């Protein structure tokens, strides 16, 4: 029988049992922002009580370029069979501006697990990692279902490297020419309004794999 676990990462890592499914919530999420569009990220935006961050934006907003980042605490080593990242778009179209028929930019998912992955969103997270593929195409989104991307290959590499953390960064493929931004519900949005929209990293282990 498959075992299902949902962990609050503030409690630290856990042993991932063979044949288990583990759903992890972000230890941190936020945005890296290039405010003048010159290609250099110079600021970080994360949630605070004074300035809530309910959406993670990816694309171009005015002259500024936004990249969304999420980091997760990994469990102790185990044989990973499958891993997926799930996020939920917000609004009527999932975009800003929220105009019918509009689409956000083609968005690439980058995955990193080196020294930049530390459970905090920082400038060093920009440029780190390897490309996992397109997470959002440049077409109108179906908001009736979440966005799910397979990250099994990258998770296996991170586990093999003994990484304690893994990070995911969403970037527009053509940032300067992006006509809109995608709007992903943040972990704070999920805590306040819809727990089902939490950005989740799901890890499934192999039956009979190593502990």
Long-range contacts (C-beta under 8 A, 24 or more apart in sequence): 7-75, 9-72, 9-73, 9-119, 12-73, 13-73, 13-74, 13-75, 13-76, 13-164, 14-75, 14-76, 15-75, 15-76, 15-78, 15-211, 16-75, 16-76, 16-78, 16-203, 16-205, 17-78, 17-205, 17-211, 18-78, 18-79, 18-205, 18-206, 18-207, 18-208, 18-209, 18-211, 19-205, 19-206, 19-207, 19-208, 19-209, 20-204, 20-205, 21-202, 21-203, 21-204, 21-205, 22-75, 22-202, 22-203, 22-204, 22-205, 23-200, 23-201, 23-202, 24-72, 24-73, 24-75, 24-200, 24-201, 24-202, 24-203, 25-72, 25-187, 25-198, 25-199, 25-200, 26-70, 26-71, 26-72, 26-187, 26-199, 26-201, 27-71, 27-72, 27-73, 27-119, 27-165, 28-69, 28-70, 28-71, 28-119, 28-120, 28-121, 29-53, 29-56, 29-68, 29-69, 29-70, 29-71, 29-121, 29-186, 29-187, 29-199, 30-56, 30-68, 30-69, 30-121, 30-186, 31-56, 31-57, 31-66, 31-67, 31-68, 31-69, 31-121, 32-66, 32-67, 32-69, 32-121, 32-123, 32-125, 32-126, 32-169, 33-64, 33-65, 33-66, 33-67, 34-64, 34-65, 34-175, 35-63, 35-64, 36-63, 36-64, 37-63, 37-64, 37-65, 37-175, 37-176, 39-65, 41-65, 41-67, 41-123, 41-126, 42-123, 44-121, 44-122, 44-123, 46-121, 47-186, 47-187, 47-188, 52-188, 53-186, 53-188, 54-90, 54-185, 54-186, 54-188, 54-189, 54-192, 55-90, 55-183, 55-184, 55-185, 55-186, 55-189, 56-170, 56-183, 56-184, 56-185, 56-186, 56-199, 57-96, 57-181, 57-182, 57-183, 57-184, 58-104, 58-105, 58-107, 58-136, 58-170, 58-171, 58-172, 58-181, 58-182, 58-184, 59-104, 59-105, 59-107, 59-172, 59-175, 59-178, 59-180, 59-181, 59-182, 60-105, 60-172, 60-175, 60-176, 60-177, 60-178, 60-179, 60-180, 60-181, 61-96, 61-181, 65-172, 65-175, 65-176, 65-178, 66-181, 67-126, 67-169, 67-170, 67-171, 67-172, 68-169, 68-170, 68-184, 69-121, 69-125, 69-167, 69-168, 69-169, 69-170, 70-167, 70-168, 70-199, 71-117, 71-118, 71-119, 71-120, 71-121, 71-125, 71-165, 71-166, 71-167, 71-168, 72-165, 72-166, 72-167, 72-168, 72-201, 73-119, 73-164, 73-165, 74-158, 74-159, 74-163, 74-164, 74-165, 74-166, 75-203, 77-159, 77-162, 77-210, 77-211, 78-159, 78-205, 78-209, 78-210, 78-211, 79-205, 79-206, 79-209, 79-210, 80-152, 80-155, 80-156, 80-159, 80-203, 80-204, 80-205, 80-206, 80-209, 81-152, 81-204, 81-205, 81-206, 81-207, 81-209, 82-150, 82-152, 82-202, 82-203, 82-204, 83-150, 83-151, 83-152, 83-154, 83-155, 83-156, 83-201, 83-202, 83-203, 83-204, 84-148, 84-149, 84-150, 84-151, 84-152, 84-201, 84-202, 85-109, 85-135, 85-148, 85-149, 85-151, 85-168, 85-199, 85-200, 85-201, 85-202, 86-146, 86-147, 86-148, 86-199, 86-200, 86-201, 86-202, 87-135, 87-146, 87-147, 87-184, 87-185, 87-199, 88-146, 88-147, 88-184, 88-185, 88-194, 88-196, 88-197, 88-199, 89-141, 89-143, 89-146, 89-147, 89-182, 89-183, 89-184, 89-185, 90-183, 90-184, 90-185, 90-189, 90-197, 91-183, 92-143, 93-140, 93-141, 93-143, 94-141, 94-143, 94-182, 94-183, 95-141, 95-180, 95-181, 95-182, 95-183, 96-180, 96-181, 96-183, 97-180, 101-140, 102-140, 102-179, 102-180, 103-137, 103-138, 103-139, 103-140, 103-141, 103-180, 104-136, 104-138, 104-141, 104-172, 104-178, 104-180, 104-181, 104-182, 104-183, 105-136, 105-138, 105-172, 105-173, 105-174, 105-175, 105-178, 105-179, 105-180, 105-181, 105-182, 106-134, 106-136, 106-137, 106-138, 106-172, 106-173, 106-174, 107-134, 107-135, 107-136, 107-170, 107-171, 107-172, 107-173, 107-182, 108-132, 108-133, 108-134, 108-135, 108-170, 108-171, 108-172, 108-173, 109-133, 109-134, 109-135, 109-149, 109-151, 109-168, 109-169, 109-170, 110-168, 110-169, 110-170, 110-171, 111-151, 111-154, 111-158, 111-166, 111-167, 111-168, 111-169, 112-166, 112-167, 112-169, 113-154, 113-157, 113-158, 113-161, 113-163, 113-165, 113-166, 113-167, 114-163, 116-167, 117-163, 117-164, 117-165, 117-166, 117-167, 118-165, 119-165, 125-167, 125-169, 126-169, 128-167, 128-169, 129-167, 129-169, 130-154, 134-173, 135-170, 136-170, 136-182, 141-182, 146-197, 147-184, 151-201, 155-203, 166-201, 168-201
